Amino acid sequence: MGVYNISVSTGCSVYAGSKNQVQLWLVGQHGEASLGMCLRPARGKTAEFKVDVPEYLGQLLFVKVCKRHLLQDDAWFCNWISVQGPGPNGDRFYFPCYRWVETRSVLALPEGTGELQGVDVVDDTQGFFKKHREEELKERKKHYRWGNWKDGLILNMTGAKKEDLPVDERFLEDKRLDFEASLAKGLTELALKDSLNALACWNDLDDFKRIFWCGQSKLAVKVRDSWKDDALFGYQFLNGANPMLLRRSTAIPDRLIFPQQMEELKVQLEKELHAGALFEADFALLEGIKANNFLCCQQYLAAPLVMLKLEPNGTLLPMVIQLELPKVGADPPMLFLPTDPPMTWLLAKCWVRSSDFQLHELQSHLLRGHLMAEVFAVATMRCLPSVHPIFKLIIPHLRYTMEINVRARNGLVSDLGVFDQVVSTGGGGHVELLKRAGAFLTYRSFCPPDDLADRGLLGVKSCYYAQDALRLWEILLRYVEGMVNLFYKTNEAVKEDAELQAWCKEITELGLLGAQDRGFPVSLQSVDEVCHFVTMCIFTCTGQHSSIHLGQLDWFTWVPNTPCTMRLPPPTTKDVTLKTVMASLPNFHQASLQMSITWQLGRRQPIMVALGQHEEEYFSGYEPKMLLKKFREELAALDKEIEMRNEKLDMPYEYLRPSLVENSVAI
């Protein structure tokens, strides 16, 4: 009993406020009190008022919310509700929401202290929390259901279009307007470039400059000027848009067959191998993928192997390129060398870079970034109630993922989408590639300390991706360990948490179609295992995605450096001319569309939340807030260290700078 001070925060997005009336109830250990029709929430405002409650409620457990309307349901986005108990020193209770309130149904918001099932911090003698978490998950499972975009692929959120998603998974208005405005701008520029070049003759590599006049970055200009250099070609495997393919060689690959006149090359490769300086990038995953045929224009694919050597100064240089796998009964594939005629060697490198475009966009970016994050998101919403500490920890890193993925399935990789129109794996090859790549989704490959060790990249001083990924992983792990240890005091507490175990199993057995044979756990048996698994989830949604996403604008805008398609078959002779190269590279329309999409998706997003900087506060209490504060301080320190290092580099590596890493897969 007494006077309660109530604060209600409304979101800042365009339609977050509401003209409808909102009714509140306070629910405590010993009773419930209706506060009546309290407010009409205004956008971006925090409403404050006092209410005299005659009943004795005890410690507050929930705030219940109901929005009523007469003629029109005017949705309201509630950030949080805060309640201070009676007296000048009354306890303050915090109830996070960050959801849309739409209908007449009553929404119960639990107090923000994270609580495990059956180990509630508060004295819940009447079973309010138990009932709430059961009803919440039951309701969530009605709206969050597994779907299957294509047979054989990991699962996704059901729903063919963005309107099918739960409203809380949709873009807020500012994000939607920016995304759709950038799309319109890109399409306008595409039409303009097409009209300016429709009658022009493309005979020289410099002709690509005709469309290189909007959306490029400083590094993209450097790529345009230096893309033919072997050093830049090798650098991209270390620190480019797709640093996930390179590995240190442990043997000369069996597929590499040396003609008699190239025995000296074999000796050179073995010398570098024994010195630990031989590296490889194998695109065998592309072998046998059916190439696109759009508007009766056949496109082509290859499955290159590149052998590279790491110089003492850290430069990675290509030694030999094999464009195709050996075939039984056929002559050995041709080997291309840096000593070949310049156009021959350049075309071989273009084939490698085009193959890298395919694996980057489909395996590294779409599958390992977007689709994996969606598995985490759906499983989290189905298995973890909002009071669960792991839900509170991971939910900021799942924002917007479902809608951006629906948009990708409807625009980029859909029938007659961008891939079908201009990418050599379009027309069905992209789906087959995604299916094949699923076999390589191993648990270790999603954990940088394990992945970099397996690929022999630890200690490579010129691999800034490896250095920054390790540092970021370590900072994330310390943050997760701090949070997890607040709630799990023993390994037994982990084993007995049925919600946590269901979440882990749902990810591995359902979402990933039974990935336990690839190292993913179906249960978590210790505090350390929980920390490792949760860190893997968050790193995948943040650092790993950003390391793949942010480089597109730099490395793909100058189309000859990373062609989206090739229009002639791989060369079978070294008699290559400039005409051959131009006829192989994308035409002006294909190149213009590649540039437009690269700009739209790769540009720095104005509606962006940097890693750890989310405004949403899902935890109440001093300790979680101090852990988040320390996390942000460590991220800021790493950001400064990377900035200082980059000042000394000719090509700064920024894709894992915490201030540029997005907090979720949102683009």
Secondary structure, DSSP 8 states (H G I E B T S, - for coil): -EEEEEEEEE--STT---SSEEEEEEEETTEEEEEEEEE---TT-EEEEEEEE-S---SEEEEEEEEE-SS----EEEEEEEEE-SSTT--EEEEEEEEEE-SSS-EEEE-SS--BTTB-SS--TT-HHHHHHHHHHHHHHHH--EE-SSTTS--EES-SSGGGS-GGGS--HHHHHHHHHHHHHHHHHHHHHHHHHTT----SGGGGGGG-SSS--HHHHHHHHHTT-HHHHHHHHHHSS-TTS-EE-SS--TT----GGGHHHHHHHHHHHHTT-EEEEE-GGGTT----EETTEE-B----EEEEEE-TTS-EEEEEEE-S---TTS----EE-TTS-HHHHHHHHHHHHHHHHHHIIIIIIIIIIIIHHHHHHHHHHHH--TTSHHHHHHGGGGTTHHHHHHHHHHHTSSTTSHHHHH-TTTTTHHHHHHHHHGGG--TGGGSHHHHHHHTT-TT-TT-HHHHHHHHHHHHHHHHHHHHHHHH--SHHHHHT-HHHHHHHHIIIIIITSSGGGGT--SS--SHHHHHHHHHHHHHIIIIIHHHHHTTHHHHSSSGGGS-S-BSS---SSS---HHHHHHHS--HHHHHHHHHHHHHHHS--SS--BTT--------SHHHHHHHHHHHHHHHHHHHHHHHHHTT-SS---TT-TTTSBSS---
